[in-house]
């Protein structure tokens, strides 16, 4: 979470505040918010996958075929 993508955002906080104490506070908030954002994306995908795998609902092949045709042909696009 504190790798290449997050580092510039955190470092920029040190130049945007007047004192060292506020810079530290700002960086801690920034690390926390970046961490929540980065962790929530894979958790959302995992929740969607788990919901699909353990769904008791029967697969609707007709809806799948229609969606596939629309995505490949652009039919129904506004």
C-alpha positions as CSV (number, residue, x, y, z in Angstrom):
1,X,0.0,0.0,0.0
2,X,2.9,2.3,0.5
3,X,4.6,1.5,-2.8
4,X,5.2,3.4,-6.0
5,X,1.6,4.5,-6.5
6,X,1.1,5.9,-3.0
7,X,4.5,7.5,-2.4
8,X,4.0,10.7,-4.5
9,X,0.7,11.4,-2.9
10,X,2.1,11.1,0.6
11,X,5.2,13.1,-0.2
12,X,3.1,15.9,-1.6
13,X,1.5,16.3,1.8
14,X,4.8,17.5,3.3
15,X,4.9,20.5,1.0
16,X,1.2,21.4,1.5
17,X,1.2,22.1,5.3
18,X,3.0,24.7,7.4
19,X,4.5,22.7,10.2
20,X,6.2,19.3,10.7
21,X,3.6,18.2,13.2
22,X,0.7,18.9,10.7
23,X,2.7,17.2,8.0
24,X,3.0,14.1,10.0
25,X,-0.8,14.2,10.9
26,X,-1.6,14.8,7.2
27,X,0.6,11.9,6.1
28,X,-1.0,9.5,8.5
29,X,-4.5,10.5,7.3
30,X,-3.3,10.1,3.7
31,X,-1.8,6.6,4.3
32,X,-5.0,5.5,6.0
33,X,-7.3,6.8,3.2
34,X,-5.0,5.4,0.4
35,X,-5.0,2.0,2.3
36,X,-8.7,1.9,2.6
37,X,-9.1,2.7,-1.1
38,X,-6.5,0.1,-2.3
39,X,-7.9,-2.6,-0.1
40,X,-11.6,-2.0,-0.9
41,X,-11.1,-2.7,-4.7
42,X,-10.0,-6.3,-4.4
43,X,-12.5,-6.9,-1.5
44,X,-15.3,-5.7,-3.8
45,X,-14.2,-8.1,-6.6
46,X,-13.9,-10.9,-4.1
47,X,-17.4,-10.3,-2.7
48,X,-18.8,-10.3,-6.2
49,X,-17.0,-13.5,-7.1
50,X,-18.1,-15.2,-3.9
51,X,-21.7,-14.1,-4.5
52,X,-21.6,-15.5,-8.0
53,X,-20.1,-18.8,-7.0
54,X,-22.4,-19.5,-4.1
55,X,-25.6,-18.2,-5.7
56,X,-28.5,-20.6,-5.6
57,X,-30.1,-18.9,-8.5
58,X,-30.0,-20.9,-11.8
59,X,-28.0,-19.3,-14.6
60,X,-30.1,-17.6,-17.2
61,X,-28.4,-18.6,-20.5
62,X,-30.8,-16.5,-22.6
63,X,-29.8,-13.3,-20.7
64,X,-26.1,-14.2,-21.0
65,X,-26.4,-14.8,-24.7
66,X,-28.3,-11.5,-25.2
67,X,-25.7,-9.6,-23.2
68,X,-22.9,-11.2,-25.2
69,X,-24.5,-10.3,-28.5
70,X,-25.1,-6.7,-27.4
71,X,-21.5,-6.3,-26.2
72,X,-20.1,-7.7,-29.5
73,X,-22.3,-5.9,-31.9
74,X,-23.1,-2.6,-30.0
75,X,-26.8,-3.3,-30.4
76,X,-28.9,-1.2,-28.0
77,X,-26.2,1.4,-27.5
78,X,-27.6,4.9,-27.2
